[in-house]
Amino acid sequence: MEACSPQWQERLSAWFDGEVQAHEHQAVEHHLARCAGCAREAARYASLRQALKAEGAAEARVSPALEERVTRLAPRPRPSFPRRRLAAGLAAALTSVGVLWTSWPSGLGMNEALAMDLERHHLKAFSRVTPCEFESSDPAEVKAWVEREVGYAVEVPVVPGATLLGARRCRLHGKLSASLLYRHEGGKAMTLFLPLPGSDAAREAARFAGDGPRCTQGPVGERICVAPRGGALAVSELEPAVLLAALARLAP
């Protein structure tokens, strides 16, 4: 089956966020009309787009013909499938992003742009039917994939009470970064972000953490915790103690 490449996944994400210029918008529409894999990927955003529309938020303009194609390729709903229920819940949480990003206090200590990036990547990943680019519960396999695809070595911790799902690439402060995805007992999602050491994101995380572990609440309401060294960050709706315990599995 034709798949959507990671490069096109990034372009689709920017397209749905309204972050592309007119010529790029047209290029994406032309590509979706030819690529069934990317059209299926776009279809996964359909419920989120409808939720945003219901809230009166701005959405990307899509031609009627393309909208029909994307809708036709959308996966059939399966109400009994728990991952789809989780995806629907996370998509609903995103409907309030526009309001909360503007009203979120900027004096909490963490760089606001970084907090937005962290929540956006976390929620978008888990709103997908398949959250990971690379799926594996084997830390060694995930570590090898990250080093090959992201370009630097990371630790992949075994987190008690959680299952390692795999990894994704993302961009933090514009720099390619690694993220590890976990699901805790009870179905709650967690992402560990491991920015390149010395990068702007890693330095900002270390600045925020200061002398000890520190947590805050992001613009959407997810909890964001940072270890005192290394620049690793954890994002989830779980309690801060759970996130800090996961970060503690990383070597100092």
C-alpha positions as CSV (number, residue, x, y, z in Angstrom):
1,M,0.0,0.0,0.0
2,E,1.3,3.4,-0.9
3,A,2.4,5.3,2.2
4,C,2.8,9.0,3.0
5,S,6.5,9.8,3.4
6,P,7.8,11.6,6.6
7,Q,8.6,14.6,4.5
8,W,5.0,14.9,3.2
9,Q,3.6,14.2,6.7
10,E,5.4,17.4,7.9
11,R,4.1,19.3,4.9
12,L,0.5,18.1,5.6
13,S,0.8,19.0,9.2
14,A,1.9,22.6,8.2
15,W,-1.0,22.7,5.7
16,F,-3.6,21.8,8.2
17,D,-2.1,24.3,10.6
18,G,-2.4,27.1,8.0
19,E,1.3,27.6,8.1
20,V,2.0,27.4,4.3
21,Q,2.0,30.1,1.7
22,A,-0.4,30.1,-1.3
23,H,1.9,28.3,-3.7
24,E,2.7,25.6,-1.2
25,H,-1.0,25.2,-0.4
26,Q,-1.6,24.6,-4.1
27,A,1.3,22.1,-4.3
28,V,-0.2,20.1,-1.4
29,E,-3.6,19.9,-3.0
30,H,-2.1,18.8,-6.3
31,H,-0.1,16.1,-4.4
32,L,-3.1,14.8,-2.5
33,A,-5.0,14.4,-5.7
34,R,-2.3,12.0,-7.0
35,C,-1.1,10.3,-3.8
36,A,-3.5,7.9,-2.1
37,G,-1.2,7.4,0.9
38,C,-1.0,11.1,1.7
39,A,-4.8,11.4,1.0
40,R,-5.4,8.7,3.6
41,E,-3.1,10.6,6.0
42,A,-5.0,13.8,5.4
43,A,-8.3,11.9,6.1
44,R,-7.1,11.3,9.6
45,Y,-7.4,15.0,10.3
46,A,-11.0,15.1,9.1
47,S,-12.6,14.8,12.6
48,L,-10.2,17.4,14.0
49,R,-10.9,19.8,11.1
50,Q,-14.7,19.5,11.7
51,A,-14.2,20.1,15.4
52,L,-12.2,23.2,14.7
53,K,-14.9,24.4,12.3
54,A,-17.6,23.9,14.9
55,E,-15.6,26.1,17.3
56,G,-15.4,28.8,14.6
57,A,-11.6,28.4,14.2
58,A,-10.0,29.2,10.9
59,E,-9.3,26.1,8.7
60,A,-7.4,25.4,5.6
61,R,-9.3,26.0,2.4
62,V,-9.9,22.7,0.6
63,S,-11.5,22.4,-2.9
64,P,-14.8,20.5,-2.9
65,A,-13.3,17.8,-5.2
66,L,-10.3,17.3,-2.9
67,E,-12.6,17.3,0.2
68,E,-14.7,14.5,-1.4
69,R,-11.6,12.5,-2.2
70,V,-10.2,12.8,1.3
71,T,-13.6,11.9,2.9
72,R,-13.9,8.9,0.6
73,L,-10.5,7.6,1.7
74,A,-11.1,8.3,5.4
75,P,-11.0,5.1,7.5
76,R,-14.4,3.7,8.5
77,P,-15.3,4.5,12.1
78,R,-15.1,1.7,14.6
79,P,-16.7,2.9,17.9
80,S,-15.5,-0.2,19.7
81,F,-11.8,0.5,19.0
82,P,-10.3,2.2,22.1
83,R,-7.5,3.9,20.2
84,R,-10.0,5.7,18.0
85,R,-11.9,6.9,21.1
86,L,-8.6,8.2,22.5
87,A,-7.9,9.9,19.2
88,A,-11.3,11.5,19.2
89,G,-10.8,12.8,22.7
90,L,-7.4,14.3,21.9
91,A,-8.7,15.9,18.7
92,A,-11.5,17.5,20.8
93,A,-8.8,18.9,23.2
94,L,-7.1,20.6,20.2
95,T,-10.3,22.5,19.4
96,S,-9.5,25.0,22.2
97,V,-5.9,25.5,21.2
98,G,-6.5,28.9,19.5
99,V,-8.1,30.4,22.6
100,L,-5.7,28.9,25.1
101,W,-2.6,29.8,23.2
102,T,-3.5,33.4,23.3
103,S,-4.7,33.5,26.9
104,W,-2.0,31.2,28.4
105,P,0.2,33.3,30.8
106,S,3.6,34.0,29.4
107,G,5.3,34.5,32.8
108,L,5.4,30.8,33.9
109,G,9.1,30.5,33.1
110,M,9.0,28.1,30.1
111,N,9.5,29.5,26.6
112,E,6.0,29.8,25.2
113,A,6.9,28.8,21.7
114,L,8.6,25.6,23.0
115,A,5.6,24.7,25.2
116,M,3.3,25.2,22.2
117,D,5.6,22.9,20.0
118,L,5.7,20.2,22.7
119,E,1.9,20.0,23.1
120,R,1.2,20.3,19.4
121,H,3.5,17.4,18.6
122,H,2.3,15.3,21.5
123,L,-1.4,15.7,20.7
124,K,-1.1,15.5,17.0
125,A,0.9,12.2,17.2
126,F,-1.7,10.6,19.5
127,S,-4.6,11.9,17.4
128,R,-3.3,9.6,14.6
129,V,-4.5,6.0,14.2
130,T,-0.7,5.1,14.2
131,P,1.1,7.6,16.5
132,C,4.6,6.5,15.7
133,E,6.7,6.8,12.5
134,F,8.7,3.8,13.8
135,E,6.7,1.2,15.9
136,S,8.6,-1.1,18.3
137,S,8.5,-1.9,22.0
138,D,12.2,-2.9,21.8
139,P,14.4,0.0,23.2
140,A,17.4,-1.1,21.2
141,E,15.4,-1.0,17.9
142,V,14.0,2.4,18.7
143,K,17.4,3.7,19.7
144,A,18.9,2.5,16.4
145,W,16.1,4.1,14.3
146,V,16.4,7.4,16.1
147,E,20.2,7.5,15.6
148,R,19.8,6.6,11.9
149,E,16.8,8.9,11.1
150,V,17.4,11.9,13.5
151,G,21.2,11.8,13.4
152,Y,22.2,11.5,17.1
153,A,22.1,8.9,19.8
154,V,19.5,8.9,22.6
155,E,18.6,6.8,25.6
156,V,15.3,4.9,25.3
157,P,14.2,4.2,28.8
158,V,12.0,1.4,30.0
159,V,9.3,3.2,32.0
160,P,7.5,1.1,34.7
161,G,3.8,0.9,34.1
162,A,4.1,2.1,30.5
163,T,4.5,0.4,27.1
164,L,7.0,1.8,24.6
165,L,5.2,2.3,21.3
166,G,8.0,3.7,19.2
167,A,9.4,7.0,18.0
168,R,8.7,10.0,15.8
169,R,10.8,12.8,14.4
170,C,9.6,16.4,15.2
171,R,11.0,19.9,15.1
172,L,11.6,21.9,18.3
173,H,12.7,25.5,17.8
174,G,13.1,24.6,14.1
175,K,15.6,21.8,14.8
176,L,15.0,18.1,14.0
177,S,14.5,16.3,17.3
178,A,13.6,12.9,18.6
179,S,10.4,11.9,20.5
180,L,9.6,8.6,22.2
181,L,6.0,7.6,22.6
182,Y,4.5,5.6,25.5
183,R,1.1,4.4,26.6
184,H,0.6,4.0,30.4
185,E,-1.7,1.6,32.1
186,G,-5.2,2.9,31.7
187,G,-4.5,4.1,28.2
188,K,-3.0,7.6,28.9
189,A,-0.4,8.8,26.5
190,M,3.0,10.2,27.2
191,T,5.8,11.6,25.0
192,L,9.4,12.0,25.9
193,F,11.1,14.7,23.9
194,L,14.9,14.3,23.6
195,P,16.2,17.4,21.7
196,L,19.8,17.4,20.4
197,P,22.2,18.3,23.3
198,G,23.3,21.9,22.9
199,S,20.3,22.9,20.7
200,D,18.1,25.8,21.5
201,A,15.4,23.5,22.8
202,A,17.7,21.6,25.1
203,R,19.2,24.9,26.5
204,E,15.7,26.3,27.1
205,A,14.6,23.1,28.8
206,A,17.7,23.2,31.0
207,R,17.2,26.9,31.8
208,F,13.6,26.2,32.8
209,A,14.5,23.2,35.0
210,G,17.2,25.2,36.9
211,D,18.7,23.2,39.8
212,G,16.0,20.6,40.0
213,P,13.1,19.0,38.1
214,R,10.3,21.3,37.3
215,C,6.8,21.1,35.8
216,T,4.3,23.4,34.3
217,Q,1.0,23.3,32.5
218,G,1.1,24.0,28.8
219,P,-1.3,26.2,26.7
220,V,-3.7,23.3,26.1
221,G,-3.5,21.9,29.6
222,E,-1.1,19.1,29.2
223,R,1.6,18.8,31.9
224,I,5.2,19.4,30.8
225,C,8.0,18.3,33.1
226,V,11.8,18.8,32.6
227,A,14.7,17.0,34.2
228,P,17.4,19.1,35.8
229,R,20.1,17.9,33.3
230,G,20.1,16.8,29.7
231,G,17.2,18.8,28.4
232,A,14.8,15.9,28.2
233,L,11.1,16.8,28.5
234,A,7.9,14.8,29.2
235,V,4.4,15.7,28.1
236,S,1.2,14.0,29.2
237,E,-2.1,14.5,31.0
238,L,-0.7,12.3,33.7
239,E,0.3,13.6,37.1
240,P,3.8,15.3,37.4
241,A,5.1,12.6,39.6
242,V,4.6,10.0,36.8
243,L,6.4,12.2,34.3
244,L,9.3,12.9,36.6
245,A,9.6,9.2,37.3
246,A,9.9,8.6,33.6
247,L,12.5,11.3,33.2
248,A,14.4,9.8,36.1
249,R,15.0,6.6,34.1
250,L,17.3,8.7,31.9
251,A,21.0,8.7,33.0
252,P,22.1,12.0,34.6
